[in-house]
Amino acid sequence: MDKQRGFYTYRTDGGYWHHCHFKRHWFPAYQNYLRKAALTDMLQTFVPYRTAVELCALEHGGLNTCGGGSNGIPSPTTTRYVSAMSVAKGVVSLTGQESLNGLSVVMTPGWDNANGRHRLDAQLQYSK
C-alpha cells in the first residue's frame, strides 16, 4: 500500500521510507561534514606559513622581507580546496575552491607592543 504525504512517498513495508529518511536527515549532515573537512584542509595548509612568517619576522627584524619562497617561507601551494595562495610581507592569502568556492581568507601578522606578543588577524570573506 503506497501513501503520499507532502513530498515523501513511502510504502508500508519501509522501502521508500528508508530512502527518503536518508536524503532528509543524513545527506545534509554529510554535506556539512565535507564543508568542515574542506575548511580544515584550508587552515592546515596555512599552518606551516604562519610558523615560517613568525621566524622570518624575528630573524629579519620585521615583515618587509617575508615573502613566499624566500627567507625560509615556503613557496605558495595549492590543494584540493585551495585554488590560489600568496605570501607577501607576511600576509598570507588563500582562495577556496570546490565546496569552498567563493571563500577567501587573508591572515595578517602583527605585534602587540602593549603585551609584547605576536598576534594574527584573520579576515574571512565569502561571496557566492
N, C-alpha and C positions, 0 to 999 in steps of 0.2 A: 504494500500500500504506500503510494507516494503522497507527500503533503507539501504544500508550498507556504512558506512563511517569510515575508519580506523578500530578501534577495537570496535566501538559502533554501535549497530543495534538499530534503533528506528522506531516506527510506526508514521504515520502522526497524529494519534489521541493522541499521547503523552504517551502511556502506557509504552513502553520500555524506552523512553527518561527520564522519571522521575526516574526510577531505576538506570540508568547509571549516571545521574546527581548526585544522592545521593552518589553513590560509588566514583565518581570522585572528588566531592567537599566537602561533609560533613563527610565522613568516615575518611579521613586523619586529618581533624580538630578535630574530636572526639578522634583519637589516640593521637594527640598532647596534648589534654586536659587531657587524662588519664596519660600521662607521667608527666605532670606538677603536677597533683594531687599526683602521687606517690612520686615525689621529695619533695613536700610539706610535705607529711607524714614522709618521712625520716628526714627532717630538724626539724619538730615538735617533733620527737622522741628525738632529740639531746638537745632541749632547757632546760629541767629540769637538765640535766647533766652539762650543761655549768654553770648554776647558782650554783649548788652544788660544782663543782670544784672551782669556784671563792671563795665561802665561806670557803671551806676546806683550800685553799691556804692562805687565810687571817688568819684563826683561828690557823693553824699549822705552819705558817711561811715558807711555801714552798709547793711544789707539790709531794715530795717523798712519803708521806703517803696517797695521794689522789687516791684511787683505788675503783673500783666498789664494792659496798656492805659494805664499811667502811667509817668512818668519815663523815657521812651524805650524802654520794653519793649513790644513789640507785643501786641495782644490775642490771647488763645489762639485757636488754629485747629484744624481737623480736616483729615485727609487720607484717602486710600483705606484706609490701615492704622491710622490713629489716630482713635478714636471720641470721645475726650474729652481735654481738656488744661486744666491750671490752672497759674497762676503766682501765688504768694503769698509775700512776704518772701524772694524769690529762689529759693524751692523750686519746681522745675518737675516736674509730674506728668503722665505720659502713660498712656493706656489704649489697648490694641491692639484691633483688630477684624479680621475675615476670617481670614486664616491666622495672625494674632497674637492671636486671641481668647483671653482669659484671661491675657494678659501685661500687667502694669503696671510702669512704670518711674518711680522717684522719684529726682531728681537734686538734691542738696543742696549749695549752695556753702559754702565755709568759708575761713578764713585760717589758715595755718600760721605762728604767731608765731616759732617757733624758726628757721625758714628764710626768713621774710618772703615767702612765696609763697601764691598763691591755689590752692586745691585744690577738687576736685569729688568728692563721694561719691555713688556710684550704687547704688541698691538695685533689683534686679530681682525681681519676684515672678510666678510662673507657676502658675496653677491651672486645671485642667480637670476 
